[in-house]
Amino acid sequence: MRFKYVLLPAFAAAILSGCGSTAPVILSTPVENIDSISLKYDELTEEEKKTWGHKDLVTDTIPGMSVEKAYADFVKSQRPNKVTVAVIDSGIDIEHEDLRSIIWRNRDEIPNNGKDDDKNGYVDDVNGWNFLGDANDEQLEMARIVAAGTRHPQYAAAKAALDEKLANIQQSKQQVDVLTNVDKTLSEHFKKDTYTKAEVEAINTQDESLAQAKGIMLQVLNGQQWTVEEYRKEIKEFSDYVYDQLNYNLSATFDGRKIVGDDPDDLNDRNYGNANVIGPDKEHAKHGTHVAGIIAAKRNNGKGMNGVANNVEIMPVRAVPNGDEYDKDIALAIRYAVDNGAKVINCSFGKSFSTHPEWVWDAIKYAAKKDVLIVNAAGNDSEDIDYNVSYPTDFTGGKEIADNFITVGALAKSYGSQVVANFSNYGIKNVDVFAPGAQIWSTVPNNQYEFLGGTSMAAPAVAGLAAMIRGFYPKLSASQVKQIIMAAGFPLKTQVVVGGDKTKEFKTISKSGNIANAYNALVMAQQVSK
């Protein structure tokens, strides 16, 4: 599943329970000295909010990846080799102003002639491949298992997990319905679609429902510092998430695969999909477009943002629907990326059940043999994935199956006990390193930019770093690049909150105990390459 709505449901629950509060001011304020440097107590500027993931912890006391420092103090005028990074995701808006110049081009394929010119098995794959065809919505794997019936070996566990999610989403439905009706009640009162906070404050009424709507709206606007328009946008996104869960993701009767036309349980049934890497609806490519921008949005072109790497071609591979991905699609997508020249593959998706994990494991091992690094998002369930597995994973049977797979947890922007994003998974065996992932500014469809958060945003930061290393030092293997990123990270000595309420030492929640650091990694890569 590529995206988990992690912010608004918790906010909505607080509002509906009557516990309104003032939104915390985001400060770059360490709770302990980093050695002996002086602390910064200023609120982040608008520029820092958009670029915090590129900042430096020592210089700025912002737990970024030191990308700006790497370019200023290390990269300078050096010219790296071009590296192809495959983004296996929901699709990418390849027409975006900040991405179109860095989209991969299959130069052995003639566009739109209906032929497989390069004989790679995919017709007209000029910019990549779309394994979903015209499909957008899908079930979660647990719903597919329940739909398969009681004879399925994972039925009992899947049924229990599905029932729990259905109960939770029903509560969210009640919340979203109340919040939607607040806006409707106020619009009917004002007899117009647009109104302001001042107009809401001026309401003087004995009508109980109108008074309640006023109270909830003011709690939201004051607590989140939103306008009415921003309120509507957030509620719309919350509502879409809730009803997608009910209608598609958690429905045991929905068949999202029918439109694709293949058998998802037959790995040899490969004649499916198409070359439209955006997908049938550009808005559904939002997640993949955001990920691609984090990796390699054109740097210093006066547009909305800078990606991590300036030496990348992005290869779009559409395989992640609004719901859980199929193991077959991911296995074939990895192989497609490897066979067509990708040296780094970003996988910002995940799920808690897998029916054919061996297909993905074989693809990971295939990538390892071809010296391709896979960067994987740890997942957004606030869980220790050493005990609660998140797929895909390279850890099975008590050991890693390959040395080319790096799993990334997400950081928030404030250094200290809350530096780990509250949604991020963790695990000293299954998470390798942490990187910026909360409230990340990046590209979205139609030449727009937005803040999104998730380990989905942390993984591409590391994928961009991996591409930088492979560009400057092409003789380093995928395994060496992984080890450099882990070893050259910045260690945190502070105790952190994970899983909502557990306090742990940062060094115990990932294998490296580090946050990824571009400057340190490039320096180490230079040393290792010699």
C-alpha positions in Angstrom: 0.0 0.0 0.0 1.7 3.2 -1.1 0.1 5.8 1.2 -1.2 5.9 4.7 -3.1 8.9 5.8 -1.2 9.7 9.0 -2.2 13.2 10.1 -5.8 14.1 10.0 -7.5 11.1 11.6 -5.7 11.8 14.9 -6.5 15.5 14.6 -10.1 14.7 14.0 -10.4 12.4 16.9 -9.0 15.2 19.2 -11.5 17.7 17.8 -14.5 15.4 18.2 -13.5 14.4 21.7 -13.5 18.1 22.7 -9.8 18.2 23.3 -8.8 21.1 21.1 -5.3 22.4 21.5 -2.9 24.9 20.0 -0.7 23.5 17.2 2.9 23.2 18.4 5.4 25.6 17.0 8.0 23.7 15.0 11.5 24.6 16.4 14.9 23.3 15.4 15.6 23.0 19.1 17.8 20.1 20.3 17.0 18.7 23.8 20.7 18.2 24.3 23.9 19.7 23.0 25.5 18.1 20.0 28.9 18.2 21.5 29.5 21.8 22.4 27.7 23.7 19.7 25.3 26.5 20.6 21.6 25.8 20.1 19.2 27.4 17.7 15.8 28.3 19.2 14.2 30.0 16.2 11.1 28.8 14.4 11.9 27.4 11.0 11.5 29.9 8.2 9.3 29.1 5.2 12.4 28.3 3.2 13.7 25.9 5.9 10.3 24.1 6.1 10.6 23.4 2.4 14.3 22.4 2.5 14.8 21.0 6.0 15.7 17.6 4.6 18.7 19.1 3.0 20.0 20.9 6.1 22.8 20.0 8.4 22.3 18.9 12.0 25.5 20.5 13.3 25.3 23.8 11.4 21.5 24.3 11.5 20.4 22.0 14.4 17.9 20.6 11.8 18.2 16.8 11.3 18.5 16.9 7.5 20.8 14.9 5.3 23.5 17.6 4.8 22.7 17.8 1.1 23.4 21.5 0.9 26.7 21.0 2.7 27.6 18.2 0.3 27.1 20.5 -2.8 28.9 23.4 -1.2 31.9 21.7 0.4 32.4 18.5 -1.6 30.7 18.4 -5.0 31.5 21.9 -6.2 32.5 21.7 -9.9 32.8 17.9 -10.1 30.7 16.3 -12.8 29.3 12.8 -12.0 28.3 10.1 -14.4 24.6 9.8 -15.3 22.7 7.2 -13.1 19.3 5.7 -13.9 17.0 5.5 -10.9 13.8 3.4 -11.3 10.8 4.6 -9.3 8.4 1.7 -8.8 5.3 3.6 -7.7 1.8 4.9 -8.6 3.0 6.5 -11.8 4.9 9.8 -12.5 3.8 13.0 -14.1 6.6 13.0 -16.7 5.3 16.3 -18.0 6.0 18.2 -14.8 8.1 21.3 -15.2 10.7 20.1 -12.6 10.9 16.5 -13.9 10.4 16.3 -17.6 14.1 17.0 -18.4 15.3 14.1 -16.2 12.9 11.4 -17.3 14.5 8.2 -18.7 14.3 7.6 -22.4 14.5 4.1 -23.9 16.4 5.1 -27.0 16.0 1.7 -28.6 12.3 2.0 -28.7 10.4 3.9 -31.4 7.4 5.7 -29.9 3.8 4.7 -30.7 4.5 2.3 -33.5 2.9 -0.7 -31.7 6.1 -2.7 -31.9 8.6 -4.1 -29.4 11.6 -2.5 -31.2 14.2 -3.4 -28.6 12.8 -7.0 -28.1 12.6 -6.5 -24.3 9.1 -7.9 -24.1 7.4 -4.5 -23.7 5.8 -2.6 -26.6 6.5 1.1 -26.9 8.1 1.4 -23.5 9.8 4.7 -24.4 9.8 6.0 -20.8 9.1 2.9 -18.7 6.2 0.5 -18.1 2.8 0.5 -16.5 2.1 -2.9 -15.0 -1.4 -1.8 -13.8 -2.8 -0.7 -17.2 -5.9 1.3 -16.6 -6.4 0.2 -13.0 -6.2 2.6 -10.1 -8.0 1.1 -7.0 -7.2 -2.1 -5.3 -7.8 -4.2 -2.1 -5.4 -4.6 0.7 -3.7 -8.0 0.5 -5.6 -9.0 3.7 -8.9 -8.4 1.9 -7.8 -10.5 -1.1 -6.8 -13.3 1.3 -10.2 -13.2 3.0 -11.9 -13.2 -0.4 -10.0 -16.3 -1.3 -11.8 -18.2 1.5 -11.1 -20.1 4.7 -8.8 -22.6 3.0 -6.1 -20.0 2.5 -3.3 -20.6 4.9 -3.2 -16.9 6.0 -7.0 -16.6 6.3 -7.3 -16.4 10.1 -4.6 -13.8 10.6 -5.9 -11.8 7.6 -9.5 -11.9 8.8 -8.5 -10.7 12.3 -6.5 -7.8 10.8 -9.2 -6.9 8.3 -11.9 -6.8 11.0 -9.7 -4.5 13.2 -9.1 -2.1 10.3 -12.8 -2.1 9.4 -13.7 -1.2 13.0 -11.2 1.6 13.0 -12.3 3.0 9.6 -15.9 3.0 10.7 -14.9 5.4 13.5 -13.0 7.5 11.0 -16.1 7.6 8.8 -18.1 9.0 11.7 -15.4 11.7 12.2 -15.2 12.7 8.6 -19.0 12.8 8.3 -19.2 15.2 11.2 -16.4 17.4 9.9 -18.0 17.5 6.5 -21.3 18.5 7.9 -19.7 21.3 9.9 -18.8 23.0 6.6 -22.2 22.2 5.1 -24.0 23.7 8.1 -22.0 26.9 8.0 -22.4 27.3 4.2 -26.2 26.9 4.6 -26.2 29.5 7.4 -24.3 32.1 5.4 -26.2 31.1 2.2 -22.9 31.1 0.3 -20.0 28.7 -0.5 -17.2 30.9 0.8 -16.9 32.5 4.2 -14.2 33.6 6.6 -13.0 32.9 10.1 -14.2 36.3 11.2 -17.7 35.6 9.9 -17.7 32.3 11.9 -16.6 34.1 15.0 -19.4 36.6 14.6 -22.1 34.0 14.7 -24.6 34.6 17.6 -27.1 31.8 17.7 -29.3 29.7 20.0 -29.4 27.0 17.4 -27.6 24.0 18.9 -26.3 22.4 15.7 -25.1 25.8 14.3 -23.4 26.6 17.6 -21.7 23.2 17.6 -20.6 23.7 14.0 -19.1 27.1 14.9 -17.3 25.6 17.9 -15.7 22.8 15.9 -14.7 25.0 13.0 -13.0 27.6 15.3 -11.2 24.8 17.1 -9.9 23.6 13.8 -9.0 27.0 12.4 -7.3 28.1 15.6 -5.6 24.8 16.4 -4.2 24.2 12.9 -3.8 27.8 11.7 -5.8 27.0 8.6 -8.1 29.1 6.4 -11.6 27.7 5.6 -10.2 26.7 2.2 -7.4 24.8 3.8 -9.9 23.1 6.1 -11.9 22.0 3.1 -8.9 20.6 1.4 -7.8 18.6 4.5 -11.3 17.2 5.0 -11.6 16.3 1.4 -8.3 14.3 1.6 -9.4 12.7 4.8 -12.8 11.8 3.3 -11.2 10.4 0.1 -8.9 8.2 2.3 -11.8 6.9 4.4 -14.1 6.1 1.6 -11.3 4.6 -0.5 -10.7 2.2 2.4 -14.4 1.3 2.7 -15.1 1.0 -1.0 -11.9 -0.6 -2.3 -9.0 -1.3 0.1 -11.0 -3.1 2.8 -13.7 -4.6 0.7 -13.5 -8.4 0.3 -15.9 -8.2 -2.8 -14.1 -5.5 -4.8 -12.2 -6.8 -7.8 -9.7 -4.1 -8.9 -7.6 -6.5 -11.0 -10.4 -7.4 -13.5 -9.6 -4.4 -15.6 -5.9 -5.4 -15.9 -6.9 -8.8 -17.5 -4.1 -11.0 -16.2 -3.8 -13.7 -13.6 -2.0 -12.1 -10.7 -1.2 -15.6 -9.2 0.6 -16.7 -12.4 4.1 -15.2 -12.7 4.4 -16.5 -16.3 1.3 -14.6 -17.4 3.3 -11.5 -18.5 1.4 -10.0 -21.5 -0.3 -7.2 -19.6 0.0 -3.5 -18.8 0.9 -0.6 -21.2 3.4 2.1 -21.8 1.4 5.0 -20.1 3.7 5.6 -17.1 1.5 8.4 -15.8 -1.5 6.2 -15.6 -5.1 6.7 -16.6 -5.6 9.6 -14.1 -2.7 12.0 -13.6 -3.9 12.8 -10.0 -3.4 9.2 -9.1 0.3 9.7 -9.9 0.7 12.1 -7.0 2.7 9.7 -4.8 5.1 8.7 -7.5 5.6 12.2 -8.7 6.4 13.4 -5.2 8.9 10.6 -4.7 10.6 11.3 -8.1 11.0 15.0 -7.1 12.7 14.1 -3.9 15.2 12.1 -5.7 16.1 14.3 -8.6 13.9 17.3 -9.3 16.0 19.6 -11.5 18.4 21.6 -9.2 18.7 25.4 -9.3 16.4 25.9 -12.2 14.2 28.5 -10.5 11.3 26.0 -10.1 9.7 24.8 -6.9 12.4 22.6 -5.4 15.8 20.9 -5.7 16.1 17.1 -5.7 18.9 15.4 -3.9 20.8 14.2 -7.0 21.8 16.2 -10.0 23.0 13.3 -12.1 19.9 11.2 -12.5 17.5 9.9 -15.1 14.2 8.8 -13.5 12.7 5.5 -14.9 9.0 5.4 -14.1 7.6 1.9 -13.4 3.9 2.0 -12.5 3.1 -1.0 -10.2 1.5 0.5 -7.0 -2.2 1.0 -7.0 -4.5 2.8 -4.5 -4.3 -0.3 -2.3 -1.8 -3.0 -1.8 0.6 -3.9 -4.7 0.7 -7.4 -6.1 3.8 -9.4 -5.6 3.8 -10.4 -9.2 3.9 -6.7 -10.4 6.7 -5.8 -8.0 8.8 -8.8 -9.0 8.4 -8.0 -12.6 8.9 -4.3 -12.1 12.2 -4.9 -10.3 13.3 -7.2 -13.2 12.2 -4.6 -15.8 14.2 -1.9 -14.0 17.3 -4.1 -13.8 17.1 -5.3 -17.4 16.7 -1.7 -18.7 19.7 -0.2 -17.0 18.6 1.1 -13.6 21.4 1.2 -11.0 19.2 2.2 -8.1 15.5 1.2 -7.6 13.2 3.1 -5.2 10.4 1.1 -3.5 8.2 3.5 -1.5 5.4 1.0 -0.8 4.6 -1.8 1.6 2.1 -4.2 3.1 1.6 -6.5 6.1 0.6 -9.6 4.2 2.3 -11.2 1.1 1.0 -14.2 -0.8 4.0 -14.7 -3.1 7.0 -13.2 -1.3 9.3 -15.7 -2.9 8.8 -14.0 -6.3 10.0 -10.7 -4.8 12.9 -12.3 -3.0 14.0 -13.9 -6.3 13.8 -10.4 -8.0 15.8 -8.9 -5.2 18.5 -11.5 -5.6 18.4 -11.0 -9.4 19.0 -7.3 -8.8 21.9 -8.2 -6.5 23.5 -10.3 -9.2 23.2 -7.4 -11.6 24.7 -5.0 -9.0 21.6 -2.9 -8.5 20.8 -1.2 -5.2 17.2 -1.3 -3.9 16.0 1.4 -1.5 12.9 0.4 0.5 10.5 2.4 2.7 10.2 0.9 6.2 6.5 1.5 6.4 4.1 3.9 8.3 2.5 1.7 11.0 4.6 2.9 14.0 5.7 -0.7 14.5 8.9 -2.7 15.2 9.1 -4.6 11.9 11.5 -7.1 13.4 8.3 -8.6 14.9 5.6 -7.3 12.6 6.8 -7.9 9.1 6.5 -5.2 6.4 6.7 -6.5 2.8 8.9 -6.3 0.7 11.7 -7.4 2.9 15.1 -9.0 2.3 15.0 -10.6 5.8 13.6 -14.2 5.9 14.5 -17.3 7.7 16.5 -15.4 10.3 18.9 -13.8 7.8 19.2 -11.4 4.9 18.9 -12.9 1.4 21.0 -10.3 -0.3 23.3 -7.3 0.4 21.7 -4.8 -2.0 18.6 -3.9 -0.1 18.5 -0.9 2.2 15.4 -0.1 4.3 14.8 3.5 5.5 12.8 4.9 8.4 11.6 8.5 8.6 12.7 11.5 10.6 10.8 14.5 11.6 12.2 18.0 11.4 12.8 18.7 15.1 16.0 17.3 16.7 15.4 15.7 20.1 13.2 13.0 21.5 10.6 13.6 18.7 13.1 13.3 15.9 11.7 10.0 14.7 8.4 10.6 12.7 5.5 9.3 14.8 4.3 7.1 12.0 7.6 5.5 11.1 8.4 1.8 11.5 11.7 0.8 13.1 13.7 -2.3 13.9 17.3 -3.0 14.7 17.4 -5.9 12.2 15.1 -4.8 9.4 15.6 -1.0 9.3 19.1 0.1 8.1 19.1 3.9 8.5 16.8 6.9 9.0 16.3 9.9 6.7 14.0 13.0 6.5 10.4 11.9 5.8 7.9 14.1 7.6 6.4 17.1 5.9 8.6 17.0 2.8 8.1 19.5 0.0 8.2 18.0 -3.5 6.6 17.8 -6.9 3.0 16.7 -7.5 1.1 16.5 -10.8 0.2 19.5 -13.0 3.3 21.5 -12.1 2.3 21.8 -8.4 4.2 21.2 -5.2 3.1 19.9 -1.8 4.2 18.8 1.6 3.7 15.0 2.1 5.0 12.7 4.8 5.9 9.1 5.2 8.7 6.6 5.0 7.8 6.9 1.3 9.5 10.3 1.4 12.5 9.1 3.4 13.4 6.3 1.0 13.9 8.5 -2.1 16.1 10.9 -0.1 18.5 7.9 0.3 17.9 6.7 -3.3 19.1 10.2 -4.4 22.1 9.9 -2.2 22.9 6.4 -3.6 22.7 7.8 -7.1 25.1 10.6 -6.2 27.6 8.0 -4.9 27.2 5.8 -7.9 27.6 8.8 -10.2 30.9 10.0 -8.7 32.3 6.5 -7.9 30.8 4.1 -10.5 33.2 1.3 -9.5 31.7 0.9 -6.1 29.3 -2.0 -5.9 25.7 -1.8 -4.7 26.7 -3.5 -1.5 29.5 -1.0 -0.9 27.1 1.9 -1.5 24.7 0.5 1.0 27.4 0.0 3.6 28.7 3.5 3.0 25.3 5.1 3.5 24.8 3.2 6.7 28.3 3.6 8.1 28.8 7.3 7.2 25.5 8.4 8.7 25.3 10.8 11.7 24.8 8.9 15.0 22.3 10.3 17.5 22.8 9.7 21.2 19.4 11.0 22.3 16.5 8.9 23.5 13.6 8.9 21.1 9.9 8.2 21.1 8.7 5.4 18.7 5.6 3.5 18.2 3.5 6.3 19.8 4.7 5.9 23.4 7.8 3.8 23.6 11.1 5.5 24.5 14.3 3.9 23.1 17.8 4.9 22.4 18.1 5.9 18.8 21.0 3.5 18.2 18.6 0.6 19.0 15.9 1.2 16.4 18.0 0.6 13.2 20.9 -1.5 12.2 23.3 1.4 11.8 21.9 3.7 14.5 22.5 6.6 12.1 20.7 9.2 10.1 21.8 9.3 6.5 24.3 12.1 5.7 25.2 13.0 2.1 28.4 14.9 2.9 29.8 12.1 5.1 28.8 9.4 2.6 30.5 11.2 -0.3 33.7 11.6 1.7 33.7 8.0 2.8 32.9 6.9 -0.8 35.9 8.8 -2.0 38.1 7.1 0.5 36.7 3.6 -0.2 37.1 4.1 -4.0 40.8 4.7 -3.6 
